[in-house]
């Protein structure tokens, strides 16, 4: 219901927007994204949920970190090699895929939160707070390679942008889709608040993410909080949300 072919198209669209804004902001500076960087981001957007089964990374009740992300990479790797992707590009792409795993929700040890800690370390002067980062072995490259951290953060933010940074009606629709996918069918404003708190940490870290989505996220969060305080009434279902009904008017 959520991790379908439309989802990867939305993520690809958002990464195109983010690349354009990022390179406009950093025009003439070292942080401009080169063609190789853009190719990695576009490939990452297209394959990051390849073969997603709607089940997440819980295998027989046990969390298996990066299971679906690794499987997506395995599915795509032969095609990427045939297209000429080098071992270095494949390695960077795999890291970017791993850092789209947001589970376990709210845990500092999950891949997204480790990547965000690395982003703050490299780009937000938090070296003064931490001498070293406590990263899992398969993400250890983020300790020393700020460029990979930037690419990973851009891809993650593109992954959540449509749900978290455009419009509250769209957020409701996508929340319904996600809850339907995991068999809950109970999407409500509190789920939006939890998503923005635990997955997004109520911010976008990259300059492009902030420019495109941060103001919208603040409005979505405020609207969801008001709805929680008004009784946390469940949303009417994906096909009956205002996002869909407005399009039929």
C-alpha positions, -999 to +999 in steps of 0.1 A: +000+000+000+029+024+007+062+009-004+051+005-040+062+017-074+047+052-069+068+056-037+102+053-055+090+077-082+081+103-055+115+098-039+132+102-072+113+134-078+122+148-044+159+139-049+159+158-082+145+188-064+170+185-036+200+182-059+189+213-078+184+234-047+216+220-031+237+230-061+221+264-063+229+270-026+265+259-029+272+272-064+310+276-068+318+258-036+333+224-029+300+210-017+284+212-052+273+177-062+292+163-091+277+141-118+289+109-100+272+121-068+239+128-087+240+094-103+244+077-069+215+097-055+192+089-085+201+053-084+196+052-047+161+068-050+151+043-077+163+011-059+161+019-022+129-001-017+133-025-046+115-058-038+100-044-006+075-069+008+056-046+031+068-066+061+097-044+072+129-057+089+112-079+115+119-116+107+098-140+128+095-114+155+132-105+155+145-072+142+171-077+114+189-044+108+191-034+071+176-067+059+154-052+032+179-025+023+206-052+017+182-073-003+174-043-025+211-038-031+215-074-040+186-073-065+200-042-082+238-049-081+240-070-113+222-043-133+244-015-118+275-034-126+263-040-162+257-003-164+294+003-155+291+012-118+325+009-101+332-009-068+335+025-051+302+037-064+285+004-054+300+007-019+287+043-014+253+033-028+250+004-004+258+027+026+232+052+014+206+024+012+214+011+046+209+045+061+173+047+050+164+021+077+145+040+104+139+010+127+139+005+156+119+037+158+133+064+181+164+044+189+197+063+186+213+030+173+192+028+142+209+034+109+192+067+102+200+082+136+236+070+133+238+088+099+222+119+113+248+119+142+275+117+115+260+146+096+259+168+127+295+157+134+308+167+100+286+196+091+273+212+123+304+215+143+297+188+168+333+175+166+336+197+197+312+174+215+323+141+203+358+129+196+346+098+179+312+085+167+297+053+180+288+037+146+280+001+138+307-017+117+289-015+084+284+023+088+319+030+100+328+048+068+306+077+079+331+085+106+357+098+081+339+104+048+317+136+050+308+133+013+291+099+018+273+113+048+259+142+028+247+118+000+231+095+026+214+124+044+200+138+011+186+104+001+170+098+035+154+132+035+141+127-001+126+093+012+105+111+039+099+144+022+065+136+006+052+123+039+068+149+061+074+181+042+047+191+017+011+192+031-009+179+060-036+163+038-009+145+019+007+134+052-026+120+063-030+101+030+005+085+033+001+077+070-031+058+061-012+040+033+016+030+057-007+019+085-027-002+059+005-018+047+014-030+082-022-042+087-032-017+114-059+004+094-060+029+123-041+060+111-046+090+134-029+123+141-008+108+169+009+086+143+019+117+124+033+133+155+052+101+163+066+099+128+078+135+128+093+131+163+109+097+161+118+094+124+123+130+113+134+144+147+112+174+136+138+188+113+156+185+080+194+186+084+205+194+049+203+230+035+183+218+006+159+199+029+155+229+051+148+252+021+122+229+005+105+212+034+112+226+069+085+253+069+059+228+056+069+202+083+064+228+110+029+235+098+021+197+095+034+191+130+013+219+145-018+207+127-013+172+138-007+183+174-040+203+173-058+173+161-043+151+188-055+176+214-089+177+198-094+140+204-070+122+181-098+112+158-087+086+133-083+096+097-111+084+073-089+060+053-065+067+024-091+070-003-113+093+017-087+118+029-089+154+018-058+148-004-078+124-026-112+141-023-098+174-034-085+159-066-119+145-074-137+179-070 
